[in-house]
Amino acid sequence: MSISSPIPVLQGDKGTELRSDGEELLLRRPDDELRIPYAAIARVRAERRDVAVELTAPAGTVPTVYRVEDVSAAAASVFADVVNAALPERAEETIDGATLVVTRSLVSGDDEEEADEDTRAGLATPPKWATYTAVVAVAVLAVLVGVAGGNWGRAIATLLLGELAVAATFATWAGLTSTWQEWYLRRHGITVEARQVYRNGTTTNAYTAIDGVTRYISGSNNGKPVQVAYHPRKPQTAVVRTGWGERAGVLTVFVVVAAIAGLVDYGTYRLVLPAFAG
């Protein structure tokens, strides 16, 4: 029993992928997916680190060409040789291969003008007004320390350490909130497969929730297909599901940041206390 060598899967730039299932090519691009039957292909050309899929075309017309750039040169050569050898014989009259290509959009709502805030997704973060209030409160406290204690050096130290305490405390708050939300969404949310798309100059993940809106969330799962868990009533609250190893690393960082926040907060308290001691 002979085993034929598998046709390589070509991974191009910006998340582009080209593969063969034996009867057609599947070209997956950031925003769409094309199924190109072998009957529509005139030839496949390997051009160093690029691959060009040239479709059939009637005489005197310019054929449609799909390109995948920045792939492995060795894989491109093997891919072109194997696919070309499997192409069917051509009839005397050549049809336009582009008419046989089936295109499926990977991003719904492309023609609708949607605000970014409506399509972004992720975990909730502390509100900006709370951050601004804390920053102003520390500045006011530093002035009071300088006035009440008559020590402006201590006031400046209070300002610097206090603002650091605000940053550490809010980082801990965000980490605690995110940890809770991720635990909740993994168990009580709705999990769907996400699609990798190229949007606004970067690669991100798109998922469509039960309200029909396609939203975008950053994150990865170490090369594995990305799954997104989102809140049933708040589809914009979502998380990319990751493995235990990555979650353990995030939890470790959270514990360290929480410990630092506690020390800085206590240090700020001890620094301020003498200015108001009777």
C-alpha positions as a Markdown table, in Angstrom:
| # | Residue | x | y | z |
|---|---|---|---|---|
| 1 | Met | 0.0 | 0.0 | 0.0 |
| 2 | Ser | 1.5 | 3.3 | -1.1 |
| 3 | Ile | 1.1 | 6.5 | 0.8 |
| 4 | Ser | 1.3 | 9.7 | -1.3 |
| 5 | Ser | 3.0 | 12.7 | 0.0 |
| 6 | Pro | 0.5 | 15.3 | 1.4 |
| 7 | Ile | 0.2 | 18.6 | -0.5 |
| 8 | Pro | 1.7 | 21.3 | 1.8 |
| 9 | Val | -0.5 | 24.0 | 3.2 |
| 10 | Leu | 0.9 | 27.4 | 2.3 |
| 11 | Gln | 0.9 | 30.1 | 4.9 |
| 12 | Gly | 1.3 | 33.6 | 3.5 |
| 13 | Asp | 1.4 | 37.1 | 4.9 |
| 14 | Lys | -1.4 | 38.7 | 6.7 |
| 15 | Gly | -3.0 | 35.4 | 7.7 |
| 16 | Thr | -3.5 | 34.2 | 4.1 |
| 17 | Glu | -3.6 | 30.4 | 3.6 |
| 18 | Leu | -3.8 | 28.2 | 0.5 |
| 19 | Arg | -4.5 | 24.5 | 0.7 |
| 20 | Ser | -5.9 | 21.7 | -1.5 |
| 21 | Asp | -8.5 | 19.1 | -0.7 |
| 22 | Gly | -7.8 | 17.1 | -3.9 |
| 23 | Glu | -10.6 | 18.5 | -6.0 |
| 24 | Glu | -10.3 | 22.2 | -5.3 |
| 25 | Leu | -8.1 | 24.9 | -3.8 |
| 26 | Leu | -9.2 | 26.7 | -0.7 |
| 27 | Leu | -7.8 | 30.2 | -0.5 |
| 28 | Arg | -8.4 | 31.8 | 2.9 |
| 29 | Arg | -7.7 | 35.5 | 3.1 |
| 30 | Pro | -8.3 | 37.9 | 6.0 |
| 31 | Asp | -11.8 | 38.9 | 4.9 |
| 32 | Asp | -13.0 | 36.1 | 2.7 |
| 33 | Glu | -12.6 | 32.5 | 1.6 |
| 34 | Leu | -12.4 | 31.3 | -2.0 |
| 35 | Arg | -13.1 | 27.8 | -3.2 |
| 36 | Ile | -11.4 | 27.3 | -6.6 |
| 37 | Pro | -12.2 | 24.0 | -8.4 |
| 38 | Tyr | -9.4 | 22.4 | -10.3 |
| 39 | Ala | -11.5 | 22.8 | -13.5 |
| 40 | Ala | -11.1 | 26.6 | -13.1 |
| 41 | Ile | -7.3 | 26.5 | -12.8 |
| 42 | Ala | -5.0 | 26.8 | -15.8 |
| 43 | Arg | -1.8 | 26.4 | -13.8 |
| 44 | Val | -0.2 | 27.2 | -10.6 |
| 45 | Arg | 3.1 | 29.1 | -10.7 |
| 46 | Ala | 5.8 | 29.0 | -7.9 |
| 47 | Glu | 7.7 | 32.3 | -8.1 |
| 48 | Arg | 10.3 | 31.9 | -5.4 |
| 49 | Arg | 8.4 | 32.8 | -2.2 |
| 50 | Asp | 5.2 | 33.7 | -4.0 |
| 51 | Val | 2.5 | 31.4 | -5.5 |
| 52 | Ala | 0.2 | 32.5 | -8.3 |
| 53 | Val | -3.0 | 30.6 | -9.1 |
| 54 | Glu | -3.9 | 31.4 | -12.7 |
| 55 | Leu | -7.4 | 30.7 | -13.8 |
| 56 | Thr | -8.6 | 29.6 | -17.2 |
| 57 | Ala | -9.8 | 32.3 | -19.6 |
| 58 | Pro | -11.2 | 32.4 | -23.1 |
| 59 | Ala | -8.7 | 33.3 | -25.9 |
| 60 | Gly | -8.0 | 37.0 | -26.0 |
| 61 | Thr | -9.0 | 37.8 | -22.4 |
| 62 | Val | -6.8 | 38.4 | -19.4 |
| 63 | Pro | -7.0 | 35.5 | -16.9 |
| 64 | Thr | -7.7 | 36.1 | -13.2 |
| 65 | Val | -4.7 | 35.4 | -11.0 |
| 66 | Tyr | -4.8 | 34.9 | -7.2 |
| 67 | Arg | -1.4 | 35.4 | -5.4 |
| 68 | Val | -0.2 | 34.2 | -2.1 |
| 69 | Glu | 3.0 | 36.0 | -1.0 |
| 70 | Asp | 5.8 | 35.3 | 1.5 |
| 71 | Val | 5.4 | 31.5 | 1.7 |
| 72 | Ser | 8.1 | 28.9 | 2.0 |
| 73 | Ala | 9.9 | 28.6 | -1.3 |
| 74 | Ala | 10.3 | 24.8 | -1.0 |
| 75 | Ala | 6.6 | 24.3 | -0.1 |
| 76 | Ala | 5.6 | 26.6 | -3.0 |
| 77 | Ser | 7.5 | 24.5 | -5.5 |
| 78 | Val | 6.0 | 21.2 | -4.2 |
| 79 | Phe | 2.5 | 22.7 | -4.1 |
| 80 | Ala | 2.7 | 23.9 | -7.7 |
| 81 | Asp | 4.1 | 20.6 | -9.0 |
| 82 | Val | 1.5 | 18.5 | -7.3 |
| 83 | Val | -1.5 | 20.6 | -8.2 |
| 84 | Asn | -0.5 | 21.1 | -11.8 |
| 85 | Ala | -0.1 | 17.3 | -12.2 |
| 86 | Ala | -3.6 | 16.8 | -10.9 |
| 87 | Leu | -5.4 | 19.4 | -13.1 |
| 88 | Pro | -7.9 | 17.9 | -15.6 |
| 89 | Glu | -7.4 | 17.9 | -19.3 |
| 90 | Arg | -8.7 | 21.0 | -21.1 |
| 91 | Ala | -11.5 | 21.1 | -23.6 |
| 92 | Glu | -10.9 | 23.0 | -26.8 |
| 93 | Glu | -13.1 | 25.8 | -25.7 |
| 94 | Thr | -11.8 | 27.4 | -22.5 |
| 95 | Ile | -14.2 | 28.9 | -20.0 |
| 96 | Asp | -13.7 | 31.8 | -17.7 |
| 97 | Gly | -12.5 | 30.1 | -14.5 |
| 98 | Ala | -13.5 | 33.1 | -12.4 |
| 99 | Thr | -17.2 | 32.1 | -12.9 |
| 100 | Leu | -16.6 | 28.8 | -11.1 |
| 101 | Val | -15.0 | 30.3 | -8.0 |
| 102 | Val | -17.2 | 30.4 | -4.9 |
| 103 | Thr | -16.5 | 33.3 | -2.5 |
| 104 | Arg | -17.7 | 33.5 | 1.1 |
| 105 | Ser | -17.2 | 36.6 | 3.2 |
| 106 | Leu | -15.6 | 36.0 | 6.6 |
| 107 | Val | -16.7 | 39.3 | 8.0 |
| 108 | Ser | -20.4 | 40.2 | 8.1 |
| 109 | Gly | -21.5 | 43.9 | 8.0 |
| 110 | Asp | -18.7 | 45.0 | 5.8 |
| 111 | Asp | -21.1 | 47.3 | 3.9 |
| 112 | Glu | -22.5 | 48.8 | 7.0 |
| 113 | Glu | -21.0 | 51.8 | 8.8 |
| 114 | Glu | -20.6 | 50.6 | 12.3 |
| 115 | Ala | -18.8 | 52.5 | 15.0 |
| 116 | Asp | -15.7 | 50.9 | 16.4 |
| 117 | Glu | -17.2 | 50.9 | 19.9 |
| 118 | Asp | -20.0 | 48.8 | 18.7 |
| 119 | Thr | -17.7 | 46.1 | 17.2 |
| 120 | Arg | -14.9 | 46.0 | 19.7 |
| 121 | Ala | -15.0 | 43.2 | 22.3 |
| 122 | Gly | -13.1 | 42.3 | 25.4 |
| 123 | Leu | -13.4 | 42.3 | 29.2 |
| 124 | Ala | -14.6 | 45.4 | 31.1 |
| 125 | Thr | -11.9 | 47.7 | 32.5 |
| 126 | Pro | -12.2 | 50.2 | 35.3 |
| 127 | Pro | -14.1 | 53.4 | 34.2 |
| 128 | Lys | -11.9 | 56.3 | 33.2 |
| 129 | Trp | -13.7 | 58.7 | 35.6 |
| 130 | Ala | -12.6 | 56.5 | 38.5 |
| 131 | Thr | -9.0 | 56.7 | 37.4 |
| 132 | Tyr | -9.1 | 60.4 | 36.9 |
| 133 | Thr | -10.8 | 60.9 | 40.3 |
| 134 | Ala | -8.1 | 58.9 | 42.1 |
| 135 | Val | -5.2 | 60.8 | 40.3 |
| 136 | Val | -6.7 | 64.1 | 41.3 |
| 137 | Ala | -7.4 | 62.9 | 44.9 |
| 138 | Val | -3.7 | 62.0 | 45.3 |
| 139 | Ala | -2.6 | 65.4 | 44.0 |
| 140 | Val | -4.9 | 67.1 | 46.5 |
| 141 | Leu | -3.7 | 64.9 | 49.3 |
| 142 | Ala | 0.0 | 65.8 | 48.5 |
| 143 | Val | -0.9 | 69.5 | 48.7 |
| 144 | Leu | -2.6 | 68.9 | 52.1 |
| 145 | Val | 0.5 | 67.0 | 53.3 |
| 146 | Gly | 2.7 | 69.9 | 52.4 |
| 147 | Val | 0.4 | 72.5 | 54.0 |
| 148 | Ala | -0.4 | 70.5 | 57.2 |
| 149 | Gly | 3.0 | 69.1 | 57.8 |
| 150 | Gly | 5.1 | 72.0 | 56.4 |
| 151 | Asn | 7.3 | 69.5 | 54.6 |
| 152 | Trp | 7.0 | 69.9 | 50.9 |
| 153 | Gly | 9.6 | 67.2 | 50.3 |
| 154 | Arg | 7.3 | 64.8 | 51.9 |
| 155 | Ala | 4.4 | 66.2 | 49.8 |
| 156 | Ile | 6.4 | 65.5 | 46.6 |
| 157 | Ala | 7.2 | 62.0 | 47.8 |
| 158 | Thr | 3.5 | 61.5 | 48.5 |
| 159 | Leu | 2.5 | 62.7 | 45.0 |
| 160 | Leu | 5.0 | 60.3 | 43.3 |
| 161 | Leu | 4.4 | 57.3 | 45.5 |
| 162 | Gly | 0.6 | 58.0 | 45.6 |
| 163 | Glu | 0.3 | 58.1 | 41.8 |
| 164 | Leu | 2.3 | 54.8 | 41.6 |
| 165 | Ala | -0.1 | 53.4 | 44.2 |
| 166 | Val | -3.1 | 54.4 | 42.0 |
| 167 | Ala | -1.6 | 52.7 | 39.0 |
| 168 | Ala | -0.8 | 49.5 | 40.9 |
| 169 | Thr | -4.3 | 49.5 | 42.6 |
| 170 | Phe | -6.1 | 49.9 | 39.3 |
| 171 | Ala | -4.0 | 47.3 | 37.7 |
| 172 | Thr | -5.0 | 44.9 | 40.5 |
| 173 | Trp | -8.6 | 45.9 | 40.1 |
| 174 | Ala | -8.5 | 45.3 | 36.4 |
| 175 | Gly | -6.8 | 41.9 | 36.9 |
| 176 | Leu | -9.3 | 40.8 | 39.6 |
| 177 | Thr | -12.2 | 41.9 | 37.4 |
| 178 | Ser | -10.8 | 40.1 | 34.3 |
| 179 | Thr | -10.0 | 36.9 | 36.3 |
| 180 | Trp | -13.6 | 36.8 | 37.5 |
| 181 | Gln | -15.1 | 37.6 | 34.2 |
| 182 | Glu | -13.0 | 35.0 | 32.4 |
| 183 | Trp | -14.0 | 32.3 | 34.9 |
| 184 | Tyr | -17.7 | 33.3 | 34.5 |
| 185 | Leu | -17.6 | 33.4 | 30.7 |
| 186 | Arg | -15.9 | 30.1 | 30.4 |
| 187 | Arg | -18.6 | 28.4 | 32.4 |
| 188 | His | -21.7 | 30.4 | 31.8 |
| 189 | Gly | -21.1 | 32.2 | 28.5 |
| 190 | Ile | -21.6 | 31.2 | 24.9 |
| 191 | Thr | -18.5 | 29.8 | 23.1 |
| 192 | Val | -18.1 | 30.2 | 19.4 |
| 193 | Glu | -15.3 | 29.7 | 16.9 |
| 194 | Ala | -13.5 | 33.0 | 15.9 |
| 195 | Arg | -12.1 | 33.8 | 12.5 |
| 196 | Gln | -8.7 | 35.5 | 12.1 |
| 197 | Val | -9.1 | 38.6 | 10.0 |
| 198 | Tyr | -6.9 | 41.5 | 9.0 |
| 199 | Arg | -8.5 | 44.8 | 10.1 |
| 200 | Asn | -7.3 | 48.3 | 10.6 |
| 201 | Gly | -3.7 | 47.3 | 9.9 |
| 202 | Thr | -3.5 | 44.4 | 12.3 |
| 203 | Thr | -4.6 | 40.8 | 12.6 |
| 204 | Thr | -7.4 | 40.2 | 15.0 |
| 205 | Asn | -10.2 | 37.7 | 15.6 |
| 206 | Ala | -13.8 | 38.1 | 14.5 |
| 207 | Tyr | -16.9 | 36.4 | 15.9 |
| 208 | Thr | -20.6 | 36.7 | 15.3 |
| 209 | Ala | -22.8 | 36.8 | 18.4 |
| 210 | Ile | -26.5 | 35.9 | 18.7 |
| 211 | Asp | -27.5 | 39.5 | 18.0 |
| 212 | Gly | -26.0 | 39.1 | 14.5 |
| 213 | Val | -23.3 | 41.7 | 15.0 |
| 214 | Thr | -19.7 | 40.7 | 14.1 |
| 215 | Arg | -17.3 | 41.9 | 16.8 |
| 216 | Tyr | -13.5 | 41.9 | 17.0 |
| 217 | Ile | -11.3 | 40.8 | 19.8 |
| 218 | Ser | -7.5 | 40.5 | 20.1 |
| 219 | Gly | -5.8 | 37.5 | 21.5 |
| 220 | Ser | -4.4 | 34.1 | 20.5 |
| 221 | Asn | -4.3 | 30.5 | 21.6 |
| 222 | Asn | -0.7 | 29.5 | 20.8 |
| 223 | Gly | -1.4 | 28.7 | 17.1 |
| 224 | Lys | -4.6 | 26.7 | 17.8 |
| 225 | Pro | -8.0 | 27.7 | 16.4 |
| 226 | Val | -9.3 | 30.5 | 18.5 |
| 227 | Gln | -12.5 | 30.1 | 20.5 |
| 228 | Val | -14.3 | 33.1 | 22.0 |
| 229 | Ala | -16.6 | 32.9 | 25.0 |
| 230 | Tyr | -19.0 | 35.9 | 25.3 |
| 231 | His | -21.8 | 37.0 | 27.7 |
| 232 | Pro | -25.3 | 36.0 | 26.5 |
| 233 | Arg | -26.8 | 39.4 | 27.4 |
| 234 | Lys | -23.7 | 41.5 | 26.7 |
| 235 | Pro | -22.0 | 40.1 | 23.6 |
| 236 | Gln | -19.3 | 42.7 | 23.6 |
| 237 | Thr | -18.0 | 41.3 | 26.9 |
| 238 | Ala | -15.9 | 38.4 | 25.7 |
| 239 | Val | -12.6 | 36.5 | 26.2 |
| 240 | Val | -10.4 | 34.4 | 24.0 |
| 241 | Arg | -10.3 | 30.9 | 25.6 |
| 242 | Thr | -6.7 | 29.8 | 26.4 |
| 243 | Gly | -5.1 | 26.8 | 27.9 |
| 244 | Trp | -4.3 | 26.1 | 31.5 |
| 245 | Gly | -0.6 | 27.1 | 31.1 |
| 246 | Glu | -1.4 | 30.6 | 29.9 |
| 247 | Arg | -4.1 | 31.1 | 32.5 |
| 248 | Ala | -1.7 | 30.1 | 35.2 |
| 249 | Gly | 0.9 | 32.6 | 33.9 |
| 250 | Val | -1.7 | 35.4 | 33.9 |
| 251 | Leu | -2.8 | 34.5 | 37.5 |
| 252 | Thr | 0.9 | 34.5 | 38.7 |
| 253 | Val | 1.4 | 38.0 | 37.2 |
| 254 | Phe | -1.9 | 39.1 | 38.9 |
| 255 | Val | -0.7 | 37.9 | 42.3 |
| 256 | Val | 2.6 | 39.7 | 41.9 |
| 257 | Val | 1.0 | 42.9 | 40.9 |
| 258 | Ala | -1.5 | 42.7 | 43.7 |
| 259 | Ala | 1.4 | 42.2 | 46.2 |
| 260 | Ile | 3.2 | 45.3 | 44.8 |
| 261 | Ala | 0.0 | 47.3 | 45.0 |
| 262 | Gly | -0.5 | 46.4 | 48.6 |
| 263 | Leu | 3.1 | 47.4 | 49.5 |
| 264 | Val | 2.9 | 50.7 | 47.6 |
| 265 | Asp | -0.5 | 51.5 | 49.2 |
| 266 | Tyr | 0.8 | 50.8 | 52.6 |
| 267 | Gly | 3.9 | 52.9 | 52.0 |
| 268 | Thr | 1.8 | 55.8 | 50.9 |
| 269 | Tyr | -0.3 | 55.5 | 54.0 |
| 270 | Arg | 2.8 | 55.5 | 56.3 |
| 271 | Leu | 4.2 | 58.5 | 54.4 |
| 272 | Val | 1.1 | 60.6 | 54.8 |
| 273 | Leu | 0.3 | 59.7 | 58.4 |
| 274 | Pro | 2.9 | 62.0 | 60.1 |
| 275 | Ala | 1.6 | 65.1 | 58.4 |
| 276 | Phe | -1.8 | 64.7 | 60.2 |
| 277 | Ala | -0.6 | 63.1 | 63.4 |
| 278 | Gly | -1.6 | 65.3 | 66.3 |
